Amino acid sequence: MKRYMIVPWCVCLLVSLCGAQNDDIVFQPSYPQLKELSRHGGIATVNLTIRDDQGTLIKGAKGVLGCWNGTRDEAYSDENGHLVLSATAFTDGNYGIEKDGYYGSSGGEYFEAPDKPFGLFERRRWKPVVKDMVLKKKRNPIPMYSKHFSGKIPLLNQAIGFDLKIVDWVKPYGKGEENDMMVTVTTKEVLYGKRLVTEIKEVTLEWPNEHDGVQVCDSDTWSDFLSAYHVDLKKPFSRKLILESGEDRYDWLKRGKYLVFRTRSETSPNGELIRCHYGKIYRTIDAAGDEFALSAVFFNPTPNDTNLEFDPKRNLSPFKTFEEEQTLNLRKP
């Protein structure tokens, strides 16, 4: 009798292995498939449609997919802006899109395992990823003053002037000449066991002139060009911004944010704004110990020009080029 009981068990096993499409069969969650894919790898497919920032489909954009401990693939978008990238993946992968005249875009995925088990003769595959991608056009990149900053905090719990064009503390603490922004690093005393430790509580940024100020904006973290093309003059400027530390010391300016500033404002006898300068500050803002750092500051030298699109090949900073100064990952989300 035992000999005949093996037959139906084998049939059920073969049906399961071959991936039979039977709605009556209830499978366990995808953990077995995930374990199998993570151990042996599987085909990951990323199906992308590429458009510009105006919604127009882009032909000829190059896409590249690379997977951790896996393989790599590249393809070009067709006349419908469509491209498919396929590579062997064990857990995750990153992809990038580029084309001349546009800023590159990128993305990353932790691939999902399918819900149903693989058939006996079926290749292991992750669930396909289907997404739209945007390439921002290079419209009008201009020369700017651009520099990173990292230096000692001259005085704690006291406002110190900072020059956003030279990107340094004002004299006598640095080479700066204009009080574009006042920086106050406030500390607090924290008791660790029996030891009293001084820690930084908050960083306050203030703008001295009546029409000066700052806007907190959302970054396009998927693009090499993180900011908007121009300052939004309909959005109000704040004269003061208080930053508090988040989960780590790099979270003074929250993830996915950047700052737009207006400084050196001049007014008419009637108090109307007649002249100013605009610029932006990218995350990260870092304050730890006795050090203060800004990952990248961009200062537009043309009065009243709201353009925020910087040409890194025409950096006006007399110190180093933007690329030479770039030591932090500016696209960190």
DAZI-V536033 format. One record per residue. N is the residue number from 1. PSI is psi in degrees with one decimal (* if undefined). Layout:
BEGIN
((N;PSI) (N;PSI))
END
This chain:
BEGIN
((1;-38.1) (2;-32.3) (3;-36.1) (4;-20.9) (5;-19.0) (6;-32.2) (7;-56.9) (8;-32.5) (9;-40.4) (10;-40.3) (11;-44.9) (12;-38.4) (13;-43.3) (14;-39.3) (15;-42.4) (16;-45.1) (17;-33.6) (18;1.4) (19;40.6) (20;134.7) (21;88.0) (22;113.4) (23;-16.8) (24;-16.8) (25;125.8) (26;120.4) (27;156.0) (28;163.7) (29;169.4) (30;11.2) (31;-45.2) (32;-40.5) (33;-39.8) (34;-41.9) (35;-40.5) (36;-43.3) (37;-39.6) (38;-29.5) (39;-44.4) (40;-12.4) (41;161.9) (42;169.2) (43;122.5) (44;130.6) (45;127.7) (46;115.2) (47;110.6) (48;145.6) (49;124.1) (50;126.7) (51;161.0) (52;-177.9) (53;-4.4) (54;1.6) (55;2.7) (56;133.5) (57;141.9) (58;125.9) (59;143.9) (60;13.8) (61;135.2) (62;128.9) (63;140.0) (64;132.1) (65;128.6) (66;134.5) (67;140.3) (68;125.4) (69;17.1) (70;-138.1) (71;-176.5) (72;150.2) (73;153.0) (74;153.1) (75;167.2) (76;143.6) (77;143.5) (78;-170.6) (79;-17.0) (80;11.0) (81;16.3) (82;137.1) (83;151.9) (84;127.8) (85;136.5) (86;129.6) (87;162.9) (88;130.1) (89;149.3) (90;-32.0) (91;-51.1) (92;170.8) (93;160.0) (94;145.5) (95;149.2) (96;148.1) (97;136.3) (98;154.6) (99;145.1) (100;136.2) (101;1.3) (102;157.6) (103;138.7) (104;153.6) (105;156.3) (106;165.2) (107;169.6) (108;151.6) (109;138.6) (110;111.7) (111;148.3) (112;141.4) (113;150.2) (114;160.8) (115;-30.1) (116;149.2) (117;159.6) (118;146.3) (119;166.5) (120;-41.0) (121;17.5) (122;139.2) (123;144.1) (124;128.8) (125;141.8) (126;162.8) (127;134.7) (128;146.9) (129;125.4) (130;119.9) (131;156.2) (132;140.5) (133;146.3) (134;133.5) (135;121.5) (136;132.1) (137;148.9) (138;106.0) (139;-61.4) (140;68.6) (141;134.6) (142;160.6) (143;139.9) (144;165.6) (145;123.6) (146;132.3) (147;149.3) (148;159.4) (149;137.0) (150;123.0) (151;172.5) (152;146.4) (153;113.7) (154;-43.1) (155;136.1) (156;151.6) (157;29.6) (158;138.5) (159;133.6) (160;136.1) (161;144.6) (162;130.7) (163;115.2) (164;-8.2) (165;-48.9) (166;-23.0) (167;66.2) (168;161.9) (169;150.7) (170;159.0) (171;142.5) (172;6.7) (173;-18.8) (174;-159.1) (175;-2.8) (176;152.1) (177;-24.4) (178;136.3) (179;73.5) (180;-37.5) (181;135.0) (182;129.8) (183;124.6) (184;120.3) (185;109.3) (186;134.7) (187;169.2) (188;157.1) (189;126.7) (190;133.0) (191;116.5) (192;100.3) (193;-118.0) (194;5.5) (195;128.5) (196;121.4) (197;139.3) (198;122.3) (199;158.7) (200;125.9) (201;-47.3) (202;160.9) (203;123.0) (204;126.9) (205;126.8) (206;146.5) (207;127.9) (208;-34.1) (209;157.7) (210;-44.9) (211;1.1) (212;164.8) (213;-171.2) (214;148.5) (215;138.4) (216;121.0) (217;159.1) (218;130.2) (219;146.2) (220;80.2) (221;-14.9) (222;-10.0) (223;152.1) (224;-22.7) (225;99.3) (226;-29.3) (227;178.0) (228;164.0) (229;-34.4) (230;157.7) (231;135.8) (232;101.5) (233;-11.2) (234;-16.6) (235;133.9) (236;153.0) (237;138.3) (238;140.3) (239;-19.2) (240;140.4) (241;122.0) (242;123.2) (243;132.9) (244;146.8) (245;141.3) (246;-137.2) (247;-31.5) (248;173.8) (249;-12.8) (250;3.8) (251;22.1) (252;-44.0) (253;121.1) (254;156.5) (255;141.2) (256;16.1) (257;156.4) (258;167.8) (259;141.0) (260;132.7) (261;155.0) (262;130.4) (263;171.2) (264;39.6) (265;138.5) (266;142.7) (267;159.3) (268;170.2) (269;-23.6) (270;1.0) (271;9.1) (272;144.6) (273;124.9) (274;-19.7) (275;138.6) (276;177.3) (277;146.6) (278;159.6) (279;-171.8) (280;157.6) (281;121.4) (282;149.1) (283;135.8) (284;147.1) (285;126.0) (286;132.0) (287;113.1) (288;136.4) (289;-121.0) (290;23.2) (291;143.2) (292;137.0) (293;144.3) (294;128.1) (295;-36.6) (296;129.4) (297;135.4) (298;124.5) (299;116.9) (300;120.0) (301;-14.1) (302;120.1) (303;137.2) (304;4.2) (305;124.0) (306;3.3) (307;130.0) (308;9.5) (309;106.4) (310;138.3) (311;105.4) (312;-16.8) (313;-7.1) (314;52.1) (315;126.6) (316;-7.6) (317;130.9) (318;3.1) (319;-79.3) (320;165.8) (321;162.1) (322;-42.1) (323;-38.5) (324;-30.4) (325;-17.6) (326;98.0) (327;-9.7) (328;155.4) (329;101.6) (330;-16.4) (331;13.5) (332;126.0) (333;*))
END
